């Protein structure tokens, strides 16, 4: 994804991005996600068009993207043979706003290094925001334009461009800075000039010798113990194998598998605890599980063929049945297991609203025919089905395989997004 910059660095042309099928989101960085949040904010009423825009973006319908100060443009292929010319406008920063932002960037050498490494420090954006300069856009600052006849705000073609710009931002935050009005070369020259002035005028703070601090802290404490004797050579790592003659009744293969499973669960719990914000999906490692669900959870961990066969025997399931259940667990944990083989009856008014939302999201095109049975939405003419979960309004995608409905992906609250992804052509 290497752009072709203009000589003055104030116009950058990015070739069409590759398809992104299977991606859970369009951004991996915090600034890329902030861009998507500005588009999908609570005031946006075009959720159906956004879903179609995501489908267009994932499918490679967006052509070359040209970025200039305050604008990004591209041709987007819709349902008609001729692509539409689409653009999005964003206000550029004033001279005073740039002074605040560049002074903040020059104040710390780490900011300059991060920008050169194609990273956007949160402290830089936060410092500017505290001074009233919003580098990242707010929802009302994004203005779409498109040659299509749809008057949506945004239309699905403009939404596709928005999502592709988020992918560009992931790889290069200078795209955002260019949209706000400054090219990379002039911006970095200004930052280095300000940094030089700041370094010349800054006075180092008074300090205290480290030996004095250490001596004060050590006063009154006993001496440190002697270091342990050196090791001549490393010894063998203990490992429990079937050749080690384990104690009677001890199964080394099962013990290794359970130890690995315990380590994996501990890692997941630690990552969840340290996550900056919880995801919208349910906890995949609940505190209490039924024996049946725990067997499925173990099968989803990818055991050896020997362990998987023993799990099938313990669960009284065939290998295909346990594999299908394990697939559901991988996509949604215990909540996905609740709807794997059992249907339930949601509120009919909610289902009617969902059907209308699907129709609206296919504006200008014929929406797929839906057959509703309980919490199942089956797409006529396709081996595709959506299932509504019991704990909240999450929609789970399913595909028919060997005359049986199999889980086909992670759930989402946006039914049109799940349906659009499910109906995308699959690479054979």
N, C-alpha and C positions, 0 to 999 in steps of 0.2 A: 504494500500500500504506500509506495513512495510517490509523493506529489511532484508535479512539475512547477516550480516557483517562477514567477515573473522576475525580471531583473530587479525591480524595486521592492520585491517581497510583499507587495500588497495585493497580489492575486495568486491564489494557489489552486491548481487543477488536480483533482484526485480521480484516478481511473475508477471504473465501476468496482464495487466491493464484491468479494465472493459471497455465495449464498451462505446463510447462517441457520440452516435447518437444525433443529434440536437444541438451539440455545435457549436457556431459561430466561435470559434478559438480554438487553442490547448494550449493557455497559458493565464493566468490571471495576472501574475506578470510582472514587467518591464523587469526582466532578462530573463524570459521565452520567452517573445515577442522578445527580442533582439536575442535570439537563432534562433527563426523562421525567423526573418528578415535576418539573416546571410545565411540561407538556401534559402530563396526566394528573394535574392538580385537581382538587375537589370541585373547582368551578367549571371544569370541562364537561360539556354535555354531549360530546360526540364520541362516546365510548365505543359505539359500533364502528364508526369510521376509523378510530384508532386501531381496532382489531384488524380491520382490513389493511390498514397501513402497515401494521406489523407483518402481515402475511406478504404484502408486496415487497417490503424491505428484505425479509428473510429469503424470498424467492429470487432475488437479483433483478427486480424490476426497475431499480434506480440506476440511471446511467452515470456518466461522469459528473462529479460535483465540483462546482467552481465557488470558491470562497473569497470574498472581498470584504472590505470594511462595511459592516452593517448588513451583509446579505450573503446567503448561500443559494445557488440555483442548480437545477438539474432537470433532465428529461426523465419522466416516470412513465413506464409502460402500464396502461390500464387495460380495460376490457376491449378497447377499440384498437384497430391496427396501428394508428398513428399515436406515438407517445405525447403526453401533455408536458408543456413547459411549466415547471413549478419552482417557486422560490419562497424563501422565508426571510423576513427582515427583523433585525434586532437593533435597538438604539446603540449608537457608539457613545463612548464615555467622553465627557468634557475634558478640556485641558486641566482644570483643577482636579478632577477625579483621577486623571492619569498621574498627576503629581503625587497625590496621596498613595496611589497604588505602587508607583515606582520607588517612592521613598521607603515604603514598607519592604519592598523587595531588596533594596540596597542596604537596609539596616542590618541584615544578617547574611553572612556569606553562604550559609546553608541554603537560603532561598535561591541564590544564583545557581549554585551547584544542582539543586533539584530541578530548576527550570531547564538547565542545559541537559539534564538527564531525562527530559520529557516527563517531569513529575510536577504536580501542582500542590505545594504545601498547604495544608488546611490553615496553618497559622497566618499565611499570607492573605488568604481570602477572609479570614476572621478579622484580622487587623484592619483591612480595608473596609469591611462591613461595619465595624465599630465606628469608623470615621464617616459612615454614610455612603460609601461607595460599594455598590453591589456588582461584583464581577460576574457572578452567575445570574442568569435571567430569572425574572419573576414571570408568572404565567401570562400577565397582560402585556408583556414586552415582546412576545413572539407574534409576528404578523404574517399570515400565510397569503400566498398569491398563486393562482393556478389557472391555466387556460381551459380547464374542464368546465362543464355546465353545472357542476354541483356547487351550491352556495354554502356548504358546510364550513364550519370554522373549528378545526381545519377540515378540508376534504381528505379522503383517504390517500390521495397522491401526495399532498403536502405532509400528511402524517408520516408517510414512508420516507420522505426526505428528512424530516425531523429525527426519525430513529436512526437513519444512516449517519447523520451528523454526530449523534451520540457515539457511534462506533469510531468515527474519526477522532473525536475528543479523547477517547480512551488511549489512543496511540500517540496523540500529540496535543497537549493543552494549548500550544500556540495557535491552534485553530480557533479556540475561544477568544484568545487575545486579539487575533486578527478580526474576528466578528465584532469585537468591541472597539476596533479602530486603529490598531497598531500592528505593523508587520514585525516579524521576528528580528530582523537585522537592526532596524532603528530602535526597537524596544530594548534589546540587549545592550546596544551601544549606550543608550541613556542610563540603563541600570548600572553598567560598569562605571560610567562617569560619576554618577551619584555615589556609588560605593567608594570610589577613590577619594572624593571630597569628605565622605563620612569617616574614612579611615585616617585621613590626615588630621581632622579636627578632633577626633575622639581621644579622650585621655583615659589611660588604663586605670581601673579602680584600685584604691589602696588595698594591699594584701597583707597576709600574715604568713611568715615562713612555716612550711609544713612541719619541720622538725619541732617547732614550738608547740603547734597544735597536738602533735603526737605525744610529746613529752608531758603535756598537761593531762591528756587523756589517760596516760599510763601511770600517773602518780597514784601510789597506794595499791596498785594491782599486783598480784603475784607474777613471777616471771613465766614466760611461755614455756610449755613442755618441750622436751627434746623432740626433734623430728623422728619419724619412724625409720628403721634401717632400710637401705635401698634394696630393691628386688633384683636378684641376679638375672632372672629371665622370666617371662610370662608363663604362667601355668595353663593347662588346658581348661577350656570353658566347660562347666558341668552341663551335661545334656542327658535327659532321660530318654532312652530308646528301648525297644523291645529286647535288644541284646544285652541290656544292663541287668537282666534278671530282677525286674521290679517286684515289689511285695505282692503277695497273692491278692487277686481281686483288683489290682491296679491296671488300668488300660492306658499305656503311654500315648497312643494316637489320640484317644478321646481327651486325655489331659492336656496335650499340646493344643488341640483345637479350642478347648474351653479357656485355656490361658490366653490364647490369641484373641478370642472373642471378648474376654474381660478387658484386655488392653484396648481393643477397638472401642468398646463402649465407654471406657474411661476417657479416651481421647475425644469422642463425640461430646460427652458431657462437659469436658473442659472447654472445648471450642465454643459450645453453646453459651457457657457461662461468661466467656471472654468476648463474645460477639458484641459489636457496638450497638446493634439493635436486633431484636428477635425477628425471625422470619414469620411469614403468615401461615406456614405449615405447622402441623401439630408435632409434638415431641415424638421422635421415632423410638425412644427408649423409655417407655413409661415405667413407673416404679413397680407396679404390680401387673403381671400378665397371667392369663390362664395357661395351663400346661400346653394346650393345643397351639395357642398363639406363640408361646416361647419356642416350640419346636419349629414353627414356620420362621420365626426370627433367626434361629440358628441356621436353617436351610438357606436363608437369604444372605448369610455371611460368606457363602462360597466354600463349603467344606469339600473335602476330598470325596471321591466316588464311594469309598468305603463308609465314611461317616454319613454321607447323604443317604445311602441305602439303609443304614441303621435308623436314620431319622424317619424314612418312609415307613419302616416297620413299626416304629414306636408311635407314629401319628396315624397308622392304619390308612395310609394314602398310597395311591400309585405314584410313580416318579413324575408323570405328567401333572397330576393333581397337585403334588407338593411344589413342583416348579412354578405352576400358575399362582399358587398362594404366595410363594416367596417373591414372585414378581410384584404382586400387589403390595407386599410389605415394603419392598424397596422403594415404591412410589409413594406410600402414604402411611406405613406403619399399621398400628392396630385399627385406626379409623378406616383405612382402606379395606382391611379384612372384613369389617362389618357389612360392607355392601358387595363383597365378592360373590356370595351365593345366596344372599337374602335381599329381597326388595322391600320397600316400604312406601307409604303413601304421603307425599308432601302436601302442603297447602295448594289446592287447585288454582287459587288466584295468583299465587307466585309463579306457577308453571305457565299460566296464560301470559303473564307479563314477560317471562323468559322467551316464550314463542314470539311475541311481538318484538322483543329486543333483537332477536335473530333476524327477523324480517327487515327491521330498520337498518341493520348493519350491512345488509346486502343491497343498499340503495342503488338503483340503476341496473341491478342484476337480479336474476331470479334466485331467491333464497332456496336452500335445500328443503325438501319436504321432511317433516319431523313427525314421528309416531311416538306418542307418550304412553308409557305403561308404568304406573307407579312412579318411581324415581328414575326410570330409564327413559332417555330420549334417543330413539333409534333413527338414523338417517336412512330414508328410503333410497334404494338403489346403490347403497354403499355398505361396505362391511365396517361401519363406524357407529359408535354409540357413546353417549355421555351418561354418567351416573351421578346423581346428587348424593353427597355424603350426609350422614345423619347429624354430625356435630358441626353445624354451621353450613354456609352456602358455598361449599367447594365442589367443583365439577371435575370428575375423574374421566379421562378418555379411555375408551375400550375399542379393540379391533377383533373381528371374528377370525379365528384360526382353528382349523380342523373342526368346524361346526360348533366351536365353543368361544365365548367372549373372553378375551384375555386383556388384562391391564396394559395400556399403551403409552403411559406417560404420567408426569406429575400433575396434580390438580391445580386449579386456579379458580378464583372467584369470578373472573370475567368469562362468562359462558361463550361469548362470541370469539374470544381469543383461543380458547380450547378447541372449539369447533373448527375455526379457520386452520389451525395447525393440524388437526386431525384429517382434514380434507385435502391438505397439500399432497401433490403427487409424491410418491415414495420412490427413491432410487432403487432399482432392482439390482 
